[in-house]
Amino acid sequence: MGVEQKLGNMGIVTTKLEELVNWSRTNAMWPMLFGLACCAIEMMAAQASHFDMSRFGMELMRASPRQSDLMIVAGRVSRKMAPVVRRLYDQMPEPKWAIAMGDCASCGGVFNNYAILQGVDEIIPVDVYVAGCPPRPEALIHGIVTLYEKVKADKFVTPA
């Protein structure tokens, strides 16, 4: 009793190359371990067993930007930390994505002063904003699913 008897004659499976590549990008996304403030605890909780981001292909958070393709900026970014965030983002291989997690990363939060960036989008391009102070792990997972939908809709650009 082989696989053929169980499944029947399946023939050839066809799909578009674009859909296959985008499917593989979403199911093997590796986020970078990068927490700056209280939002990092909620990010760690989303990775833990109760919420389990592993079911989305994120088995572990990478500590190296060269092995990551998703930067989750969790917390406030000070002006002193901004060049480090930009350098880490630049070291990530293409294609790369960024999520601003929490009010501080999105718009500065309650820190309306000269020392805190009023949104991480001043230094890196942000794909998804996750609201909350701090946002719950469910909100981060919703942001990741939103990013997945965006990546799955990406089109290949043909050179001109």
N, C-alpha and C positions, 0 to 999 in steps of 0.2 A: 504494500500500500504506500505508494510514493506521493510526492507533492502533486504530481500531475492528476492523480485520481481524486485528490481532495479539492484542488482548485479548478480542474478542468483545463482546457486549452486556452491560456490567456493570450497567446500571441505576442504582439509587439506593443510595448507601452511607449506612447509618444507624448511629448510636451515641448514647450518652447524653451530654448536655452536661457532666455531671460528669466522665465519663471523658475527654472531649476536653480540658477545661480542665486536668485533672491531667496528661494526657499532654504538653500544651504546657508546663506548669510544669516537668516533669522534663527535657524535652529542650531547654530554653533557660535553665537555671539558671546564674547568673553569680556565682561566688564572689568575695569581697573579698580582696585581697592584704593579708594581715595575719599576719605571722610575728613571734613574740616571742623564740624561742630556737632550739635545735638542730633542733627538729621542722620548722622552716620550710624547712630544706634538703631534707628528705624531701618536703615539700609541693611545692617547686620541681621536684624530680626527677619527681614524679608528673605534673607539667604538661609536662615535657620530652618529647622525641620517643620515648624508649624505652618509656614507659608511656602517654603520650598521652591525657590527660583530654579532649581535643577530641572523641574518639569518643563522649563522653557529653553533648555539647552545651556544654561549658565551653571555648569557644575561647580566652578570655583571662581573666586575673584582673583585676578592676576595682580601681582605687585609690580610688574614691569610694564611700562607703556609699550614696549616692543612686542608684547604678546597679547595686547588688548586691542579691541576695536570699538569699545563703548566706554566713555568717561561719564560717570555719574558724579556730578559735583554736588556733594551733600553738605550744605552749610554755608556760612558766610565766607567770603573771600576778601581778605584784607589787601590793601594796595601793596604791601610788602610781599604777599604770597602770590599776587597776580602774575609776575614773570615766571614763577615756578610752574603755575598751572598752564600757562601758554607753552612753556618748554616741553612739559609732559605731553600736551596735546599734539605739538609738532612732531614728537618722537613716535607717535602712534602710526601704524601703517594704514594706508588707504585700503578700502573705504573705512571711514571712522565716523562715529556719531557721538553726540553729547546730550545728556539729560541734566537739566537744572532742577535739583531736588530741594524743595522748600522755598519759603518766601525770601530768605536771605540770599540764596543763590539766584532766585528769579528777579528780585527787584530791590534787594538790600534789606528787606524786612523792617524791623523797628530801628535798625542802625542807620539813621539818616545823618551821617557825618563824613568827614573827609577821609577817614581811615578805612572805610569799608566800601567796596565796589557796589554800585547800585545796579546789580545784575551782572552775572558772569558773561552775558552776551556782549559786554564791552571788550572782552579779550578773545573769546572763542565763539564760533557759531553754535547755537543751541538748536537741537531738533525738537525736543519735547520739554515742556515745563510742567512740573508736578507741584501743585499748590498745597499749602498747609504749613503749620508751624508747631511742631514738626509734622510732616505728612505721615500717615499710617502706612505700614507695609503694603496694605491693599492698594493705596494710591500709587505707590511706586510700581507695583505690578501692573496696574492699569496704564501707567506711563510707558512701561516696557511693551505692553501689548499694542499701545498706540504707535510706538516706534516700529514694531514689527509690521503693522499695517502700512506704514509709510515706506519701509524698506521693500516690502512685497510689491508695492506699486511703482518702484523705481524703474526707469527705462534706461537702456544702454544709450549712451551718446555716441553717435557716429562722428568721426573726425571730418571736419569741413575741408 
